Amino acid sequence: MNLDWLAGFFDGEGCVSMSWGSKEYSNRRHWQPRVVCSIVNTDNELLQRIRDFLKLGNVYRMSDTKKHHRKRYVLKIASVDEVLRFTELLLPHAEAKNEALEVLHEATAFLKSRRLGKRGAKWTKEDLQKIRFLEIKLKKIVGNKTRGRKRKYSLPFD
């Protein structure tokens, strides 16, 4: 296994996403960005080998959607440090998802430099504008999967 093969596999089977999640601390809801790179496949052993090669992420079994579907597994890379490392490794080799990986890399580097997304972090208006801009840019590249539906929640800064 090498990075050229992995980049081609990720171009075909991989997914990059950025969203907002919330957790409740001290009776207050705190919003934080989530960055994720994932690969879904029915071959658990292949995903385990990729994880061992990269030394990043974890492999999980996905819940069954229909009885006649085969078991699916996902290699999910979700921590800021791991996503940053993954994008650094794949950017020189990726083709189809190169632009999306560049935007995700920029967003992840920004989050890491500002130490945002951590408990108790203070968001400035400029930080919010920058991260929202990158989120919208990424969704334009990969396509917004909401199919016209609005979010069921509103962010405090919308």
C-alpha positions in Angstrom: 0.0 0.0 0.0 1.3 3.5 -0.8 -0.1 7.0 -0.8 -0.8 7.1 -4.6 -3.0 4.1 -4.3 -4.7 5.4 -1.1 -5.3 8.8 -2.7 -7.0 7.1 -5.7 -9.1 4.9 -3.4 -10.0 8.0 -1.3 -11.0 9.9 -4.5 -13.5 7.2 -5.3 -14.7 6.0 -1.9 -13.8 8.8 0.6 -15.7 11.7 2.0 -14.7 15.0 3.6 -17.1 17.0 5.7 -17.4 19.9 8.0 -20.3 20.6 10.3 -21.3 22.1 13.6 -21.9 20.0 16.7 -23.0 21.0 20.1 -22.5 19.8 23.6 -23.9 21.0 26.9 -21.5 22.1 29.6 -22.5 23.8 32.8 -26.1 24.1 31.6 -25.1 26.0 28.4 -24.9 24.8 24.9 -21.5 25.2 23.3 -21.1 25.0 19.5 -18.0 23.6 17.9 -16.9 22.8 14.4 -16.4 19.1 13.4 -14.1 18.1 10.6 -14.2 14.5 9.3 -12.6 12.4 6.7 -14.1 9.0 6.2 -14.1 6.0 3.9 -17.1 3.6 3.7 -16.6 0.0 2.4 -17.8 -3.5 2.9 -14.3 -4.9 3.4 -13.4 -4.5 7.1 -9.9 -5.9 6.6 -9.1 -3.4 3.9 -10.1 -0.5 6.1 -8.1 -2.0 9.0 -5.0 -2.2 6.8 -5.5 1.5 5.7 -5.8 2.5 9.3 -2.7 0.6 10.2 -0.8 2.1 7.3 -1.9 5.7 8.2 -1.9 5.2 12.0 -4.9 7.5 12.0 -8.6 7.1 12.8 -10.8 4.2 13.8 -12.9 1.6 12.0 -16.5 1.2 13.0 -19.3 -1.1 11.8 -22.2 1.0 10.4 -25.8 0.2 11.3 -27.7 -1.8 8.8 -30.1 0.2 6.6 -31.8 -2.7 4.9 -31.8 -6.4 5.5 -30.5 -7.3 2.0 -27.5 -4.9 2.3 -24.1 -6.2 3.1 -22.4 -5.2 6.3 -20.6 -1.8 5.9 -17.7 -0.4 7.8 -16.4 3.2 8.0 -12.8 4.4 8.6 -13.4 7.7 10.4 -10.7 10.3 11.0 -12.3 13.0 13.2 -9.8 14.6 15.5 -8.4 18.0 14.4 -4.8 16.7 14.6 -5.5 13.5 12.7 -7.5 15.3 9.9 -4.7 17.8 9.5 -2.2 15.0 9.2 -4.4 13.0 6.8 -4.9 16.0 4.5 -1.1 16.7 4.5 -0.4 13.2 3.5 -3.0 13.0 0.7 -2.9 16.5 -0.8 0.1 15.9 -3.0 -1.5 12.7 -4.4 -5.2 13.3 -4.6 -6.9 14.4 -7.9 -10.7 14.2 -7.7 -11.0 15.4 -4.1 -7.9 17.7 -4.2 -9.9 21.0 -3.9 -12.1 19.6 -1.1 -9.0 18.4 0.8 -7.3 21.8 0.4 -10.3 23.6 1.9 -10.6 21.1 4.7 -6.8 21.4 5.4 -7.2 25.2 5.6 -10.1 24.9 8.0 -8.4 22.3 10.1 -5.1 24.3 10.3 -7.2 27.4 11.2 -8.9 25.5 14.0 -5.7 24.1 15.3 -3.9 27.5 15.2 -6.8 29.2 17.1 -7.3 26.2 19.4 -11.0 26.5 18.6 -13.4 23.7 19.1 -12.0 23.1 22.5 -14.1 23.4 25.7 -14.2 27.0 26.9 -12.7 28.5 23.7 -13.9 32.0 23.0 -15.1 32.7 19.5 -14.5 36.1 18.0 -16.7 37.4 15.2 -13.8 37.1 12.8 -13.2 33.5 13.8 -16.8 32.7 13.1 -16.8 34.4 9.8 -13.7 32.6 8.7 -14.8 29.2 9.7 -18.4 29.7 8.2 -16.8 30.9 5.0 -14.7 27.7 4.8 -17.7 25.5 5.7 -19.8 27.1 2.9 -16.9 26.8 0.4 -16.4 23.1 1.2 -20.2 22.4 0.9 -20.2 24.1 -2.5 -17.3 21.8 -3.6 -18.7 18.5 -2.3 -22.4 19.3 -2.6 -24.8 20.0 0.2 -26.5 16.7 1.1 -29.5 18.3 2.9 -31.5 18.1 -0.4 -33.1 21.4 0.3 -34.0 20.7 3.9 -33.2 23.3 6.5 -31.4 22.5 9.6 -33.5 21.4 12.6 -31.5 23.8 14.7 -30.1 27.2 14.3 -26.6 28.2 15.3 -26.4 31.2 17.8 -24.5 33.2 15.2 -26.8 32.6 12.1 
